[in-house]
Amino acid sequence: MATASQFGVQVHDLMHRPGNMRSVELDVTLNEVMGDGAMTIPSGAVIETDLKLESVHEGILATGEVFATAVGECSRCLDELKTPVEVDFQELFAYSGTEEDDFTVSDEQIDLEPVIRDAIVLSLPFQPVCSEDCLGLCPDCGLKLAENPDHVHEQRVDSRWTELLKFKEE
C-alpha cells in the first residue's frame, strides 16, 4: 500500500543498488499547520526541500536542506513576525527496521514527513523576538515601549498601605 504522505518519495530506482544517487527537489504545500509553539509554518505555506538520495547497503540515505517561512509574534511586543527557516537533515531509511523508531523504506517509498517536521519544529525559536533590543510592552497599560521609551506611570501605592494613606489625609 502506497504512502499517502505529501512528503512521500519513490525510491524504486535506488533500492539495493549501493552507490547510486539521485537529487530531488520537493516542494510541498502544507495541508495543516506545522508546529504548535510561538512560531509555526502555516497551512498553505510551501516547504521547499533540496534532497539527495543515496543507495547504501542498509537502505536509502536521505540528506537534505529545507526552506520555509515561519510566522508568529514577538514574545515581547506582540508584533507579527515572519522568519525564514533553513535546516539540514540526514536520515537513513532502512530496508528492514530493527527498532520501533527506525525509518524504513515501505512499498518502494520513503516518507520524509517525520524527518522534515522534526527538523523544522526543533529549529523554531521558543520565545521569538523581533529584535534583540525589543523593549516589549508596558506592564501597566500595554503601550509599546519602543514607541515611547520614556513612558512612565505614577508610582502605585501598595494596597497594604491604603489605610495609612487615609490616616495621612486626615
C-alpha positions as CSV (number, residue, x, y, z in Angstrom):
1,M,0.0,0.0,0.0
2,A,1.5,3.4,-1.0
3,T,2.2,6.1,1.5
4,A,-0.4,8.9,1.5
5,S,2.0,11.5,2.8
6,Q,2.7,14.7,0.9
7,F,6.3,14.1,1.6
8,G,6.5,10.6,0.1
9,V,9.3,10.0,-2.4
10,Q,9.6,7.0,-4.8
11,V,13.0,5.2,-4.4
12,H,12.5,2.0,-6.5
13,D,15.3,3.1,-8.9
14,L,17.8,3.2,-6.0
15,M,16.8,0.1,-4.0
16,H,19.5,-2.5,-3.5
17,R,21.9,-0.6,-5.8
18,P,24.6,0.7,-3.4
19,G,26.5,3.7,-4.8
20,N,23.6,5.0,-6.9
21,M,22.4,8.5,-6.1
22,R,19.7,10.9,-7.2
23,S,18.9,14.6,-6.5
24,V,15.3,15.6,-5.9
25,E,13.6,19.0,-5.4
26,L,10.5,18.5,-3.4
27,D,8.0,21.4,-2.9
28,V,5.1,20.7,-0.7
29,T,2.1,22.9,0.1
30,L,1.1,22.1,3.7
31,N,-2.4,20.9,4.4
32,E,-2.1,21.7,8.1
33,V,-0.1,23.9,10.4
34,M,3.4,22.6,11.3
35,G,4.4,23.3,14.8
36,D,2.4,24.5,17.8
37,G,4.5,26.9,19.7
38,A,5.0,30.7,19.3
39,M,6.2,30.2,15.7
40,T,4.6,27.9,13.2
41,I,4.6,27.1,9.5
42,P,1.0,27.9,8.5
43,S,-1.3,25.8,6.5
44,G,-1.0,26.6,2.8
45,A,2.7,27.5,3.1
46,V,5.2,25.9,0.8
47,I,8.1,23.9,2.2
48,E,11.0,23.6,-0.3
49,T,13.4,20.6,0.1
50,D,16.6,20.0,-1.8
51,L,17.2,16.4,-1.4
52,K,20.0,13.9,-2.2
53,L,19.1,10.3,-2.1
54,E,21.9,7.7,-2.0
55,S,21.6,4.0,-2.0
56,V,23.7,2.2,0.6
57,H,23.8,-1.4,1.7
58,E,21.4,-0.9,4.7
59,G,18.8,1.3,2.8
60,I,18.4,4.8,1.4
61,L,20.4,7.7,2.9
62,A,18.4,10.9,2.6
63,T,20.3,14.2,3.0
64,G,18.6,17.5,2.5
65,E,18.0,21.1,3.1
66,V,14.6,22.5,4.0
67,F,13.5,26.1,3.4
68,A,10.2,27.6,4.7
69,T,8.9,30.8,6.4
70,A,7.6,30.6,9.9
71,V,5.1,33.1,11.3
72,G,4.3,34.1,14.8
73,E,4.5,37.1,17.1
74,C,7.3,38.7,19.1
75,S,7.2,37.4,22.7
76,R,7.9,40.9,24.0
77,C,5.9,43.4,21.9
78,L,3.5,41.0,20.2
79,D,4.3,42.4,16.7
80,E,3.8,39.9,13.8
81,L,7.0,38.1,12.8
82,K,8.0,36.2,9.6
83,T,11.2,34.3,10.0
84,P,13.0,32.3,7.3
85,V,13.7,28.7,8.3
86,E,16.7,26.8,6.8
87,V,17.5,23.5,8.3
88,D,19.6,20.5,7.3
89,F,18.8,16.8,7.9
90,Q,20.3,13.4,7.2
91,E,18.5,10.2,7.9
92,L,18.8,6.5,6.9
93,F,15.7,4.8,5.7
94,A,16.5,1.1,6.3
95,Y,15.2,-1.8,4.2
96,S,14.2,-3.5,7.3
97,G,13.8,-1.7,10.6
98,T,15.3,-3.2,13.8
99,E,13.7,-0.8,16.3
100,E,10.4,0.9,16.5
101,D,11.8,4.4,15.8
102,D,13.8,3.3,12.7
103,F,12.7,4.9,9.5
104,T,12.1,2.3,6.8
105,V,11.6,2.0,3.0
106,S,8.0,1.0,2.6
107,D,6.4,0.0,-0.8
108,E,9.5,1.4,-2.6
109,Q,8.9,4.8,-1.0
110,I,10.3,6.8,1.9
111,D,8.2,9.2,3.9
112,L,10.2,12.3,4.7
113,E,7.4,14.0,6.8
114,P,8.5,13.0,10.3
115,V,12.1,13.8,9.5
116,I,11.3,17.2,8.0
117,R,8.7,18.0,10.7
118,D,11.3,17.2,13.5
119,A,14.0,19.3,11.8
120,I,11.7,22.3,11.3
121,V,9.9,22.3,14.6
122,L,13.1,21.8,16.6
123,S,14.7,24.8,14.8
124,L,11.8,27.2,15.6
125,P,12.5,29.7,18.4
126,F,10.8,29.1,21.7
127,Q,10.5,32.8,22.5
128,P,10.9,34.7,19.3
129,V,11.7,38.4,19.3
130,C,11.5,41.0,16.6
131,S,14.9,42.3,17.6
132,E,17.3,41.6,20.5
133,D,16.8,45.2,21.8
134,C,13.0,45.0,21.7
135,L,11.6,46.8,24.8
136,G,8.3,45.0,24.8
137,L,5.1,46.4,26.3
138,C,4.4,48.5,29.4
139,P,3.2,46.1,32.1
140,D,0.7,48.6,33.4
141,C,-1.1,49.9,30.3
142,G,0.2,47.8,27.4
143,L,1.8,50.7,25.5
144,K,4.6,49.6,23.1
145,L,7.7,50.8,24.8
146,A,9.6,51.2,21.5
147,E,7.2,54.0,20.5
148,N,7.7,55.8,23.8
149,P,10.9,54.6,25.7
150,D,10.5,57.3,28.4
151,H,7.0,56.2,29.2
152,V,6.3,56.2,33.0
153,H,3.3,55.9,35.3
154,E,2.8,57.4,38.7
155,Q,4.1,55.1,41.2
156,R,1.4,52.8,42.6
157,V,0.9,52.6,46.3
158,D,1.0,49.1,47.7
159,S,-2.6,48.2,48.7
160,R,-1.3,47.2,52.2
161,W,-0.6,50.9,52.9
162,T,-4.0,52.3,51.9
163,E,-5.2,52.6,55.5
164,L,-2.1,54.6,56.4
165,L,-2.7,56.9,53.4
166,K,-6.2,57.6,54.7
167,F,-4.7,58.4,58.1
168,K,-2.2,60.8,56.5
169,E,-5.0,62.6,54.6
170,E,-6.9,63.2,57.9
